[in-house]
């Protein structure tokens, strides 16, 4: 397969995905990832949605996370099937 700029642009425009993001990562924490993704990748991958997973669900952290345009939910790490089914994926 030959990859062309046109094909790459088509892929980027049609790409959509869902990321489950743990805020407590070793090399780059979740907040750093969100800042990097927002600045460098979200313009190209603007259909991507992120669900933040955290052991800390304080109202201030949740509000901070939901302030990012691609974040659709902020869930406790005790993730359940019910929580997964309730995700707002149609947005």
PDB file of N, CA, C and O in Angstrom:
ATOM      1  N   UNK A   1       0.834  -1.175   0.000  1.00  0.00           N
ATOM      2  CA  UNK A   1       0.000   0.000   0.000  1.00  0.00           C
ATOM      3  C   UNK A   1       0.881   1.241   0.000  1.00  0.00           C
ATOM      4  O   UNK A   1       1.843   1.325   0.763  1.00  0.00           O
ATOM      5  N   UNK A   2       0.561   2.180  -0.833  1.00  0.00           N
ATOM      6  CA  UNK A   2       1.287   3.439  -0.888  1.00  0.00           C
ATOM      7  C   UNK A   2       0.513   4.474  -0.080  1.00  0.00           C
ATOM      8  O   UNK A   2      -0.672   4.711  -0.312  1.00  0.00           O
ATOM      9  N   UNK A   3       1.200   5.072   0.857  1.00  0.00           N
ATOM     10  CA  UNK A   3       0.577   6.095   1.699  1.00  0.00           C
ATOM     11  C   UNK A   3       0.858   7.459   1.081  1.00  0.00           C
ATOM     12  O   UNK A   3       2.017   7.826   0.886  1.00  0.00           O
ATOM     13  N   UNK A   4      -0.165   8.189   0.782  1.00  0.00           N
ATOM     14  CA  UNK A   4      -0.005   9.531   0.225  1.00  0.00           C
ATOM     15  C   UNK A   4      -0.490  10.556   1.242  1.00  0.00           C
ATOM     16  O   UNK A   4      -1.163  10.214   2.215  1.00  0.00           O
ATOM     17  N   UNK A   5      -0.143  11.804   1.005  1.00  0.00           N
ATOM     18  CA  UNK A   5      -0.616  12.873   1.891  1.00  0.00           C
ATOM     19  C   UNK A   5      -2.136  12.927   1.882  1.00  0.00           C
ATOM     20  O   UNK A   5      -2.763  13.175   2.912  1.00  0.00           O
ATOM     21  N   UNK A   6      -2.725  12.693   0.709  1.00  0.00           N
ATOM     22  CA  UNK A   6      -4.189  12.721   0.598  1.00  0.00           C
ATOM     23  C   UNK A   6      -4.814  11.601   1.424  1.00  0.00           C
ATOM     24  O   UNK A   6      -5.798  11.819   2.131  1.00  0.00           O
ATOM     25  N   UNK A   7      -4.242  10.401   1.332  1.00  0.00           N
ATOM     26  CA  UNK A   7      -4.750   9.267   2.105  1.00  0.00           C
ATOM     27  C   UNK A   7      -4.587   9.529   3.599  1.00  0.00           C
ATOM     28  O   UNK A   7      -5.487   9.234   4.385  1.00  0.00           O
ATOM     29  N   UNK A   8      -3.444  10.079   3.989  1.00  0.00           N
ATOM     30  CA  UNK A   8      -3.214  10.395   5.398  1.00  0.00           C
ATOM     31  C   UNK A   8      -4.222  11.413   5.902  1.00  0.00           C
ATOM     32  O   UNK A   8      -4.756  11.270   7.002  1.00  0.00           O
ATOM     33  N   UNK A   9      -4.486  12.436   5.106  1.00  0.00           N
ATOM     34  CA  UNK A   9      -5.461  13.459   5.497  1.00  0.00           C
ATOM     35  C   UNK A   9      -6.848  12.853   5.636  1.00  0.00           C
ATOM     36  O   UNK A   9      -7.591  13.206   6.552  1.00  0.00           O
ATOM     37  N   UNK A  10      -7.204  11.944   4.734  1.00  0.00           N
ATOM     38  CA  UNK A  10      -8.507  11.280   4.803  1.00  0.00           C
ATOM     39  C   UNK A  10      -8.612  10.463   6.081  1.00  0.00           C
ATOM     40  O   UNK A  10      -9.644  10.480   6.752  1.00  0.00           O
ATOM     41  N   UNK A  11      -7.541   9.747   6.418  1.00  0.00           N
ATOM     42  CA  UNK A  11      -7.533   8.954   7.646  1.00  0.00           C
ATOM     43  C   UNK A  11      -7.725   9.846   8.864  1.00  0.00           C
ATOM     44  O   UNK A  11      -8.548   9.557   9.732  1.00  0.00           O
ATOM     45  N   UNK A  12      -6.965  10.927   8.921  1.00  0.00           N
ATOM     46  CA  UNK A  12      -7.039  11.828  10.072  1.00  0.00           C
ATOM     47  C   UNK A  12      -8.431  12.420  10.207  1.00  0.00           C
ATOM     48  O   UNK A  12      -8.964  12.522  11.312  1.00  0.00           O
ATOM     49  N   UNK A  13      -9.025  12.813   9.076  1.00  0.00           N
ATOM     50  CA  UNK A  13     -10.353  13.417   9.113  1.00  0.00           C
ATOM     51  C   UNK A  13     -11.424  12.426   9.552  1.00  0.00           C
ATOM     52  O   UNK A  13     -12.403  12.817  10.187  1.00  0.00           O
ATOM     53  N   UNK A  14     -11.251  11.153   9.224  1.00  0.00           N
ATOM     54  CA  UNK A  14     -12.284  10.171   9.545  1.00  0.00           C
ATOM     55  C   UNK A  14     -11.994   9.403  10.835  1.00  0.00           C
ATOM     56  O   UNK A  14     -12.847   8.654  11.310  1.00  0.00           O
ATOM     57  N   UNK A  15     -10.803   9.581  11.405  1.00  0.00           N
ATOM     58  CA  UNK A  15     -10.425   8.842  12.594  1.00  0.00           C
ATOM     59  C   UNK A  15     -11.269   9.275  13.790  1.00  0.00           C
ATOM     60  O   UNK A  15     -11.497  10.463  14.016  1.00  0.00           O
ATOM     61  N   UNK A  16     -11.708   8.314  14.523  1.00  0.00           N
ATOM     62  CA  UNK A  16     -12.326   8.610  15.814  1.00  0.00           C
ATOM     63  C   UNK A  16     -11.899   7.516  16.774  1.00  0.00           C
ATOM     64  O   UNK A  16     -11.612   6.392  16.362  1.00  0.00           O
ATOM     65  N   UNK A  17     -11.859   7.846  18.033  1.00  0.00           N
ATOM     66  CA  UNK A  17     -11.429   6.857  18.998  1.00  0.00           C
ATOM     67  C   UNK A  17     -11.834   7.241  20.396  1.00  0.00           C
ATOM     68  O   UNK A  17     -12.357   8.327  20.645  1.00  0.00           O
ATOM     69  N   UNK A  18     -11.578   6.323  21.299  1.00  0.00           N
ATOM     70  CA  UNK A  18     -11.891   6.526  22.705  1.00  0.00           C
ATOM     71  C   UNK A  18     -10.660   6.144  23.513  1.00  0.00           C
ATOM     72  O   UNK A  18     -10.120   5.049  23.358  1.00  0.00           O
ATOM     73  N   UNK A  19     -10.224   7.049  24.372  1.00  0.00           N
ATOM     74  CA  UNK A  19      -9.058   6.817  25.220  1.00  0.00           C
ATOM     75  C   UNK A  19      -9.516   6.791  26.673  1.00  0.00           C
ATOM     76  O   UNK A  19     -10.220   7.693  27.126  1.00  0.00           O
ATOM     77  N   UNK A  20      -9.111   5.751  27.399  1.00  0.00           N
ATOM     78  CA  UNK A  20      -9.297   5.714  28.844  1.00  0.00           C
ATOM     79  C   UNK A  20      -7.969   6.163  29.442  1.00  0.00           C
ATOM     80  O   UNK A  20      -6.951   5.489  29.279  1.00  0.00           O
ATOM     81  N   UNK A  21      -7.978   7.290  30.127  1.00  0.00           N
ATOM     82  CA  UNK A  21      -6.749   7.928  30.599  1.00  0.00           C
ATOM     83  C   UNK A  21      -6.649   7.880  32.116  1.00  0.00           C
ATOM     84  O   UNK A  21      -7.483   8.447  32.822  1.00  0.00           O
ATOM     85  N   UNK A  22      -5.619   7.198  32.609  1.00  0.00           N
ATOM     86  CA  UNK A  22      -5.316   7.176  34.040  1.00  0.00           C
ATOM     87  C   UNK A  22      -4.509   8.434  34.354  1.00  0.00           C
ATOM     88  O   UNK A  22      -3.517   8.710  33.680  1.00  0.00           O
ATOM     89  N   UNK A  23      -4.909   9.183  35.347  1.00  0.00           N
ATOM     90  CA  UNK A  23      -4.179  10.404  35.692  1.00  0.00           C
ATOM     91  C   UNK A  23      -2.829  10.119  36.328  1.00  0.00           C
ATOM     92  O   UNK A  23      -1.919  10.944  36.240  1.00  0.00           O
ATOM     93  N   UNK A  24      -2.681   8.960  36.970  1.00  0.00           N
ATOM     94  CA  UNK A  24      -1.446   8.631  37.679  1.00  0.00           C
ATOM     95  C   UNK A  24      -0.578   7.695  36.859  1.00  0.00           C
ATOM     96  O   UNK A  24      -0.578   6.482  37.066  1.00  0.00           O
ATOM     97  N   UNK A  25       0.163   8.280  35.921  1.00  0.00           N
ATOM     98  CA  UNK A  25       1.098   7.501  35.105  1.00  0.00           C
ATOM     99  C   UNK A  25       2.513   7.927  35.487  1.00  0.00           C
ATOM    100  O   UNK A  25       2.708   9.000  36.058  1.00  0.00           O
ATOM    101  N   UNK A  26       3.491   7.095  35.176  1.00  0.00           N
ATOM    102  CA  UNK A  26       4.852   7.337  35.644  1.00  0.00           C
ATOM    103  C   UNK A  26       5.609   8.416  34.877  1.00  0.00           C
ATOM    104  O   UNK A  26       6.073   9.385  35.478  1.00  0.00           O
ATOM    105  N   UNK A  27       5.741   8.270  33.587  1.00  0.00           N
ATOM    106  CA  UNK A  27       6.587   9.178  32.815  1.00  0.00           C
ATOM    107  C   UNK A  27       5.895  10.514  32.576  1.00  0.00           C
ATOM    108  O   UNK A  27       6.498  11.573  32.749  1.00  0.00           O
ATOM    109  N   UNK A  28       4.655  10.460  32.188  1.00  0.00           N
ATOM    110  CA  UNK A  28       3.856  11.663  31.930  1.00  0.00           C
ATOM    111  C   UNK A  28       2.510  11.449  32.608  1.00  0.00           C
ATOM    112  O   UNK A  28       1.815  10.478  32.310  1.00  0.00           O
ATOM    113  N   UNK A  29       2.137  12.347  33.518  1.00  0.00           N
ATOM    114  CA  UNK A  29       0.850  12.138  34.176  1.00  0.00           C
ATOM    115  C   UNK A  29      -0.299  12.510  33.240  1.00  0.00           C
ATOM    116  O   UNK A  29      -0.077  13.068  32.165  1.00  0.00           O
ATOM    117  N   UNK A  30      -1.498  12.205  33.647  1.00  0.00           N
ATOM    118  CA  UNK A  30      -2.661  12.427  32.788  1.00  0.00           C
ATOM    119  C   UNK A  30      -2.886  13.877  32.427  1.00  0.00           C
ATOM    120  O   UNK A  30      -3.318  14.180  31.314  1.00  0.00           O
ATOM    121  N   UNK A  31      -2.596  14.795  33.366  1.00  0.00           N
ATOM    122  CA  UNK A  31      -2.773  16.224  33.080  1.00  0.00           C
ATOM    123  C   UNK A  31      -1.790  16.666  32.003  1.00  0.00           C
ATOM    124  O   UNK A  31      -2.142  17.429  31.104  1.00  0.00           O
ATOM    125  N   UNK A  32      -0.552  16.178  32.103  1.00  0.00           N
ATOM    126  CA  UNK A  32       0.454  16.504  31.080  1.00  0.00           C
ATOM    127  C   UNK A  32       0.037  15.932  29.727  1.00  0.00           C
ATOM    128  O   UNK A  32       0.191  16.587  28.696  1.00  0.00           O
ATOM    129  N   UNK A  33      -0.496  14.700  29.735  1.00  0.00           N
ATOM    130  CA  UNK A  33      -0.974  14.098  28.490  1.00  0.00           C
ATOM    131  C   UNK A  33      -2.084  14.945  27.879  1.00  0.00           C
ATOM    132  O   UNK A  33      -2.069  15.212  26.677  1.00  0.00           O
ATOM    133  N   UNK A  34      -3.050  15.370  28.699  1.00  0.00           N
ATOM    134  CA  UNK A  34      -4.163  16.176  28.192  1.00  0.00           C
ATOM    135  C   UNK A  34      -3.675  17.493  27.596  1.00  0.00           C
ATOM    136  O   UNK A  34      -4.169  17.925  26.555  1.00  0.00           O
ATOM    137  N   UNK A  35      -2.706  18.132  28.254  1.00  0.00           N
ATOM    138  CA  UNK A  35      -2.153  19.379  27.712  1.00  0.00           C
ATOM    139  C   UNK A  35      -1.463  19.133  26.374  1.00  0.00           C
ATOM    140  O   UNK A  35      -1.650  19.890  25.421  1.00  0.00           O
ATOM    141  N   UNK A  36      -0.664  18.071  26.310  1.00  0.00           N
ATOM    142  CA  UNK A  36       0.048  17.720  25.071  1.00  0.00           C
ATOM    143  C   UNK A  36      -0.935  17.353  23.964  1.00  0.00           C
ATOM    144  O   UNK A  36      -0.795  17.814  22.832  1.00  0.00           O
ATOM    145  N   UNK A  37      -1.917  16.536  24.282  1.00  0.00           N
ATOM    146  CA  UNK A  37      -2.908  16.114  23.290  1.00  0.00           C
ATOM    147  C   UNK A  37      -3.705  17.313  22.781  1.00  0.00           C
ATOM    148  O   UNK A  37      -3.942  17.437  21.580  1.00  0.00           O
ATOM    149  N   UNK A  38      -4.118  18.195  23.694  1.00  0.00           N
ATOM    150  CA  UNK A  38      -4.905  19.371  23.312  1.00  0.00           C
ATOM    151  C   UNK A  38      -4.125  20.268  22.362  1.00  0.00           C
ATOM    152  O   UNK A  38      -4.668  20.740  21.363  1.00  0.00           O
ATOM    153  N   UNK A  39      -2.865  20.502  22.667  1.00  0.00           N
ATOM    154  CA  UNK A  39      -2.042  21.405  21.863  1.00  0.00           C
ATOM    155  C   UNK A  39      -1.609  20.796  20.535  1.00  0.00           C
ATOM    156  O   UNK A  39      -1.690  21.448  19.494  1.00  0.00           O
ATOM    157  N   UNK A  40      -1.152  19.554  20.569  1.00  0.00           N
ATOM    158  CA  UNK A  40      -0.499  18.991  19.384  1.00  0.00           C
ATOM    159  C   UNK A  40      -1.302  17.973  18.588  1.00  0.00           C
ATOM    160  O   UNK A  40      -0.985  17.734  17.423  1.00  0.00           O
ATOM    161  N   UNK A  41      -2.320  17.370  19.167  1.00  0.00           N
ATOM    162  CA  UNK A  41      -3.022  16.295  18.465  1.00  0.00           C
ATOM    163  C   UNK A  41      -4.515  16.529  18.284  1.00  0.00           C
ATOM    164  O   UNK A  41      -5.087  16.083  17.289  1.00  0.00           O
ATOM    165  N   UNK A  42      -5.151  17.211  19.213  1.00  0.00           N
ATOM    166  CA  UNK A  42      -6.596  17.400  19.127  1.00  0.00           C
ATOM    167  C   UNK A  42      -7.031  18.119  17.854  1.00  0.00           C
ATOM    168  O   UNK A  42      -8.080  17.780  17.305  1.00  0.00           O
ATOM    169  N   UNK A  43      -6.269  19.100  17.359  1.00  0.00           N
ATOM    170  CA  UNK A  43      -6.690  19.723  16.097  1.00  0.00           C
ATOM    171  C   UNK A  43      -6.820  18.715  14.947  1.00  0.00           C
ATOM    172  O   UNK A  43      -7.677  18.879  14.079  1.00  0.00           O
ATOM    173  N   UNK A  44      -5.987  17.685  14.936  1.00  0.00           N
ATOM    174  CA  UNK A  44      -6.040  16.667  13.874  1.00  0.00           C
ATOM    175  C   UNK A  44      -6.974  15.510  14.227  1.00  0.00           C
ATOM    176  O   UNK A  44      -7.581  14.907  13.342  1.00  0.00           O
ATOM    177  N   UNK A  45      -7.085  15.206  15.504  1.00  0.00           N
ATOM    178  CA  UNK A  45      -7.889  14.069  15.961  1.00  0.00           C
ATOM    179  C   UNK A  45      -9.046  14.563  16.826  1.00  0.00           C
ATOM    180  O   UNK A  45      -9.236  14.093  17.948  1.00  0.00           O
ATOM    181  N   UNK A  46      -9.812  15.507  16.300  1.00  0.00           N
ATOM    182  CA  UNK A  46     -10.845  16.158  17.102  1.00  0.00           C
ATOM    183  C   UNK A  46     -12.091  15.310  17.332  1.00  0.00           C
ATOM    184  O   UNK A  46     -13.011  15.735  18.031  1.00  0.00           O
ATOM    185  N   UNK A  47     -12.126  14.114  16.749  1.00  0.00           N
ATOM    186  CA  UNK A  47     -13.244  13.205  17.031  1.00  0.00           C
ATOM    187  C   UNK A  47     -12.925  12.266  18.191  1.00  0.00           C
ATOM    188  O   UNK A  47     -13.798  11.545  18.674  1.00  0.00           O
ATOM    189  N   UNK A  48     -11.669  12.280  18.634  1.00  0.00           N
ATOM    190  CA  UNK A  48     -11.254  11.431  19.741  1.00  0.00           C
ATOM    191  C   UNK A  48     -11.880  11.922  21.039  1.00  0.00           C
ATOM    192  O   UNK A  48     -11.910  13.121  21.315  1.00  0.00           O
ATOM    193  N   UNK A  49     -12.375  10.987  21.824  1.00  0.00           N
ATOM    194  CA  UNK A  49     -12.966  11.298  23.119  1.00  0.00           C
ATOM    195  C   UNK A  49     -12.147  10.611  24.207  1.00  0.00           C
ATOM    196  O   UNK A  49     -11.604   9.525  24.003  1.00  0.00           O
ATOM    197  N   UNK A  50     -12.069  11.259  25.360  1.00  0.00           N
ATOM    198  CA  UNK A  50     -11.265  10.742  26.468  1.00  0.00           C
ATOM    199  C   UNK A  50     -12.138  10.597  27.710  1.00  0.00           C
ATOM    200  O   UNK A  50     -12.929  11.478  28.049  1.00  0.00           O
ATOM    201  N   UNK A  51     -11.970   9.458  28.377  1.00  0.00           N
ATOM    202  CA  UNK A  51     -12.592   9.211  29.673  1.00  0.00           C
ATOM    203  C   UNK A  51     -11.453   9.162  30.683  1.00  0.00           C
ATOM    204  O   UNK A  51     -10.555   8.328  30.570  1.00  0.00           O
ATOM    205  N   UNK A  52     -11.487  10.045  31.658  1.00  0.00           N
ATOM    206  CA  UNK A  52     -10.456  10.075  32.691  1.00  0.00           C
ATOM    207  C   UNK A  52     -10.813   9.070  33.777  1.00  0.00           C
ATOM    208  O   UNK A  52     -11.955   9.004  34.233  1.00  0.00           O
ATOM    209  N   UNK A  53      -9.812   8.286  34.182  1.00  0.00           N
ATOM    210  CA  UNK A  53      -9.954   7.345  35.296  1.00  0.00           C
ATOM    211  C   UNK A  53      -9.046   7.817  36.420  1.00  0.00           C
ATOM    212  O   UNK A  53      -7.872   8.106  36.186  1.00  0.00           O
ATOM    213  N   UNK A  54      -9.573   7.899  37.632  1.00  0.00           N
ATOM    214  CA  UNK A  54      -8.768   8.380  38.744  1.00  0.00           C
ATOM    215  C   UNK A  54      -9.252   7.784  40.058  1.00  0.00           C
ATOM    216  O   UNK A  54     -10.438   7.506  40.234  1.00  0.00           O
ATOM    217  N   UNK A  55      -8.310   7.595  40.976  1.00  0.00           N
ATOM    218  CA  UNK A  55      -8.693   7.158  42.318  1.00  0.00           C
ATOM    219  C   UNK A  55      -9.174   8.359  43.132  1.00  0.00           C
ATOM    220  O   UNK A  55      -9.841   8.195  44.153  1.00  0.00           O
ATOM    221  N   UNK A  56      -8.839   9.547  42.681  1.00  0.00           N
ATOM    222  CA  UNK A  56      -9.288  10.779  43.333  1.00  0.00           C
ATOM    223  C   UNK A  56     -10.364  11.428  42.473  1.00  0.00           C
ATOM    224  O   UNK A  56     -10.104  11.836  41.342  1.00  0.00           O
ATOM    225  N   UNK A  57     -11.560  11.519  43.011  1.00  0.00           N
ATOM    226  CA  UNK A  57     -12.649  12.127  42.240  1.00  0.00           C
ATOM    227  C   UNK A  57     -13.191  13.356  42.969  1.00  0.00           C
ATOM    228  O   UNK A  57     -14.398  13.508  43.151  1.00  0.00           O
ATOM    229  N   UNK A  58     -12.268  14.227  43.380  1.00  0.00           N
ATOM    230  CA  UNK A  58     -12.700  15.456  44.038  1.00  0.00           C
ATOM    231  C   UNK A  58     -13.418  16.338  43.017  1.00  0.00           C
ATOM    232  O   UNK A  58     -13.105  16.284  41.828  1.00  0.00           O
ATOM    233  N   UNK A  59     -14.364  17.136  43.462  1.00  0.00           N
ATOM    234  CA  UNK A  59     -15.089  18.007  42.528  1.00  0.00           C
ATOM    235  C   UNK A  59     -14.169  18.926  41.721  1.00  0.00           C
ATOM    236  O   UNK A  59     -14.435  19.186  40.548  1.00  0.00           O
ATOM    237  N   UNK A  60     -13.087  19.420  42.339  1.00  0.00           N
ATOM    238  CA  UNK A  60     -12.184  20.318  41.613  1.00  0.00           C
ATOM    239  C   UNK A  60     -11.417  19.586  40.513  1.00  0.00           C
ATOM    240  O   UNK A  60     -11.233  20.126  39.421  1.00  0.00           O
ATOM    241  N   UNK A  61     -10.966  18.353  40.795  1.00  0.00           N
ATOM    242  CA  UNK A  61     -10.277  17.574  39.756  1.00  0.00           C
ATOM    243  C   UNK A  61     -11.233  17.207  38.630  1.00  0.00           C
ATOM    244  O   UNK A  61     -10.872  17.277  37.455  1.00  0.00           O
ATOM    245  N   UNK A  62     -12.446  16.819  38.987  1.00  0.00           N
ATOM    246  CA  UNK A  62     -13.436  16.462  37.973  1.00  0.00           C
ATOM    247  C   UNK A  62     -13.742  17.669  37.085  1.00  0.00           C
ATOM    248  O   UNK A  62     -13.810  17.540  35.863  1.00  0.00           O
ATOM    249  N   UNK A  63     -13.923  18.828  37.691  1.00  0.00           N
ATOM    250  CA  UNK A  63     -14.197  20.049  36.917  1.00  0.00           C
ATOM    251  C   UNK A  63     -13.024  20.386  36.006  1.00  0.00           C
ATOM    252  O   UNK A  63     -13.220  20.774  34.854  1.00  0.00           O
ATOM    253  N   UNK A  64     -11.803  20.237  36.520  1.00  0.00           N
ATOM    254  CA  UNK A  64     -10.606  20.504  35.713  1.00  0.00           C
ATOM    255  C   UNK A  64     -10.567  19.575  34.504  1.00  0.00           C
ATOM    256  O   UNK A  64     -10.294  20.016  33.388  1.00  0.00           O
ATOM    257  N   UNK A  65     -10.837  18.298  34.725  1.00  0.00           N
ATOM    258  CA  UNK A  65     -10.807  17.327  33.631  1.00  0.00           C
ATOM    259  C   UNK A  65     -11.878  17.581  32.590  1.00  0.00           C
ATOM    260  O   UNK A  65     -11.619  17.497  31.390  1.00  0.00           O
ATOM    261  N   UNK A  66     -13.076  17.889  33.048  1.00  0.00           N
ATOM    262  CA  UNK A  66     -14.191  18.107  32.116  1.00  0.00           C
ATOM    263  C   UNK A  66     -14.073  19.432  31.369  1.00  0.00           C
ATOM    264  O   UNK A  66     -14.855  19.708  30.459  1.00  0.00           O
ATOM    265  N   UNK A  67     -13.099  20.247  31.753  1.00  0.00           N
ATOM    266  CA  UNK A  67     -12.833  21.501  31.053  1.00  0.00           C
ATOM    267  C   UNK A  67     -12.146  21.272  29.705  1.00  0.00           C
ATOM    268  O   UNK A  67     -12.196  22.139  28.832  1.00  0.00           O
ATOM    269  N   UNK A  68     -11.515  20.128  29.530  1.00  0.00           N
ATOM    270  CA  UNK A  68     -10.878  19.799  28.253  1.00  0.00           C
ATOM    271  C   UNK A  68     -11.971  19.405  27.265  1.00  0.00           C
ATOM    272  O   UNK A  68     -12.868  18.641  27.619  1.00  0.00           O
ATOM    273  N   UNK A  69     -11.915  19.907  26.041  1.00  0.00           N
ATOM    274  CA  UNK A  69     -13.021  19.682  25.094  1.00  0.00           C
ATOM    275  C   UNK A  69     -13.244  18.229  24.695  1.00  0.00           C
ATOM    276  O   UNK A  69     -14.356  17.857  24.319  1.00  0.00           O
ATOM    277  N   UNK A  70     -12.212  17.408  24.770  1.00  0.00           N
ATOM    278  CA  UNK A  70     -12.350  16.018  24.333  1.00  0.00           C
ATOM    279  C   UNK A  70     -12.739  15.069  25.464  1.00  0.00           C
ATOM    280  O   UNK A  70     -13.052  13.905  25.212  1.00  0.00           O
ATOM    281  N   UNK A  71     -12.722  15.552  26.704  1.00  0.00           N
ATOM    282  CA  UNK A  71     -13.052  14.708  27.859  1.00  0.00           C
ATOM    283  C   UNK A  71     -14.569  14.623  27.996  1.00  0.00           C
ATOM    284  O   UNK A  71     -15.253  15.638  28.134  1.00  0.00           O
ATOM    285  N   UNK A  72     -15.082  13.387  27.956  1.00  0.00           N
ATOM    286  CA  UNK A  72     -16.534  13.192  28.037  1.00  0.00           C
ATOM    287  C   UNK A  72     -16.991  12.692  29.402  1.00  0.00           C
ATOM    288  O   UNK A  72     -18.179  12.749  29.720  1.00  0.00           O
ATOM    289  N   UNK A  73     -16.041  12.198  30.221  1.00  0.00           N
ATOM    290  CA  UNK A  73     -16.436  11.741  31.555  1.00  0.00           C
ATOM    291  C   UNK A  73     -15.207  11.610  32.441  1.00  0.00           C
ATOM    292  O   UNK A  73     -14.080  11.527  31.952  1.00  0.00           O
ATOM    293  N   UNK A  74     -15.435  11.593  33.734  1.00  0.00           N
ATOM    294  CA  UNK A  74     -14.400  11.458  34.755  1.00  0.00           C
ATOM    295  C   UNK A  74     -14.902  10.394  35.715  1.00  0.00           C
ATOM    296  O   UNK A  74     -15.845  10.629  36.471  1.00  0.00           O
ATOM    297  N   UNK A  75     -14.275   9.220  35.687  1.00  0.00           N
ATOM    298  CA  UNK A  75     -14.776   8.075  36.452  1.00  0.00           C
ATOM    299  C   UNK A  75     -13.788   7.612  37.508  1.00  0.00           C
ATOM    300  O   UNK A  75     -12.579   7.800  37.376  1.00  0.00           O
ATOM    301  N   UNK A  76     -14.321   7.006  38.551  1.00  0.00           N
ATOM    302  CA  UNK A  76     -13.517   6.379  39.584  1.00  0.00           C
ATOM    303  C   UNK A  76     -12.867   5.126  39.007  1.00  0.00           C
ATOM    304  O   UNK A  76     -13.440   4.458  38.147  1.00  0.00           O
ATOM    305  N   UNK A  77     -11.661   4.814  39.491  1.00  0.00           N
ATOM    306  CA  UNK A  77     -10.959   3.628  39.000  1.00  0.00           C
ATOM    307  C   UNK A  77     -11.697   2.329  39.302  1.00  0.00           C
ATOM    308  O   UNK A  77     -11.382   1.301  38.704  1.00  0.00           O
ATOM    309  N   UNK A  78     -12.636   2.343  40.180  1.00  0.00           N
ATOM    310  CA  UNK A  78     -13.433   1.131  40.379  1.00  0.00           C
ATOM    311  C   UNK A  78     -14.491   1.083  39.264  1.00  0.00           C
ATOM    312  O   UNK A  78     -15.694   1.148  39.516  1.00  0.00           O
ATOM    313  N   UNK A  79     -14.006   0.971  38.053  1.00  0.00           N
ATOM    314  CA  UNK A  79     -14.837   1.018  36.851  1.00  0.00           C
ATOM    315  C   UNK A  79     -15.776  -0.183  36.794  1.00  0.00           C
ATOM    316  O   UNK A  79     -15.372  -1.319  37.043  1.00  0.00           O
ATOM    317  N   UNK A  80     -17.026   0.087  36.464  1.00  0.00           N
ATOM    318  CA  UNK A  80     -18.025  -0.977  36.378  1.00  0.00           C
ATOM    319  C   UNK A  80     -18.627  -1.027  34.977  1.00  0.00           C
ATOM    320  O   UNK A  80     -18.500  -0.080  34.201  1.00  0.00           O
ATOM    321  N   UNK A  81     -19.270  -2.122  34.671  1.00  0.00           N
ATOM    322  CA  UNK A  81     -19.978  -2.258  33.395  1.00  0.00           C
ATOM    323  C   UNK A  81     -21.059  -1.187  33.292  1.00  0.00           C
ATOM    324  O   UNK A  81     -21.270  -0.616  32.222  1.00  0.00           O
ATOM    325  N   UNK A  82     -21.739  -0.917  34.394  1.00  0.00           N
ATOM    326  CA  UNK A  82     -22.783   0.113  34.408  1.00  0.00           C
ATOM    327  C   UNK A  82     -22.205   1.475  34.002  1.00  0.00           C
ATOM    328  O   UNK A  82     -22.809   2.196  33.208  1.00  0.00           O
ATOM    329  N   UNK A  83     -21.032   1.824  34.551  1.00  0.00           N
ATOM    330  CA  UNK A  83     -20.393   3.104  34.216  1.00  0.00           C
ATOM    331  C   UNK A  83     -20.008   3.149  32.738  1.00  0.00           C
ATOM    332  O   UNK A  83     -20.146   4.187  32.092  1.00  0.00           O
ATOM    333  N   UNK A  84     -19.529   2.034  32.207  1.00  0.00           N
ATOM    334  CA  UNK A  84     -19.175   1.977  30.780  1.00  0.00           C
ATOM    335  C   UNK A  84     -20.399   2.159  29.892  1.00  0.00           C
ATOM    336  O   UNK A  84     -20.348   2.885  28.899  1.00  0.00           O
ATOM    337  N   UNK A  85     -21.487   1.506  30.247  1.00  0.00           N
ATOM    338  CA  UNK A  85     -22.711   1.615  29.447  1.00  0.00           C
ATOM    339  C   UNK A  85     -23.309   3.013  29.504  1.00  0.00           C
ATOM    340  O   UNK A  85     -24.033   3.415  28.593  1.00  0.00           O
ATOM    341  N   UNK A  86     -23.014   3.760  30.569  1.00  0.00           N
ATOM    342  CA  UNK A  86     -23.576   5.103  30.739  1.00  0.00           C
ATOM    343  C   UNK A  86     -22.748   6.200  30.066  1.00  0.00           C
ATOM    344  O   UNK A  86     -23.138   7.368  30.100  1.00  0.00           O
ATOM    345  N   UNK A  87     -21.609   5.845  29.454  1.00  0.00           N
ATOM    346  CA  UNK A  87     -20.767   6.858  28.815  1.00  0.00           C
ATOM    347  C   UNK A  87     -21.510   7.563  27.685  1.00  0.00           C
ATOM    348  O   UNK A  87     -22.223   6.920  26.914  1.00  0.00           O
ATOM    349  N   UNK A  88     -21.347   8.884  27.582  1.00  0.00           N
ATOM    350  CA  UNK A  88     -22.012   9.655  26.519  1.00  0.00           C
ATOM    351  C   UNK A  88     -21.244   9.573  25.202  1.00  0.00           C
ATOM    352  O   UNK A  88     -20.626  10.552  24.783  1.00  0.00           O
ATOM    353  N   UNK A  89     -21.276   8.432  24.557  1.00  0.00           N
ATOM    354  CA  UNK A  89     -20.471   8.218  23.351  1.00  0.00           C
ATOM    355  C   UNK A  89     -21.058   8.836  22.094  1.00  0.00           C
ATOM    356  O   UNK A  89     -20.368   8.921  21.079  1.00  0.00           O
ATOM    357  N   UNK A  90     -22.283   9.260  22.131  1.00  0.00           N
ATOM    358  CA  UNK A  90     -22.889   9.843  20.941  1.00  0.00           C
ATOM    359  C   UNK A  90     -22.531  11.294  20.726  1.00  0.00           C
ATOM    360  O   UNK A  90     -22.994  11.893  19.755  1.00  0.00           O
ATOM    361  N   UNK A  91     -21.726  11.882  21.590  1.00  0.00           N
ATOM    362  CA  UNK A  91     -21.392  13.309  21.490  1.00  0.00           C
ATOM    363  C   UNK A  91     -20.194  13.522  20.619  1.00  0.00           C
ATOM    364  O   UNK A  91     -19.768  14.660  20.421  1.00  0.00           O
TER     365      UNK A  91
END
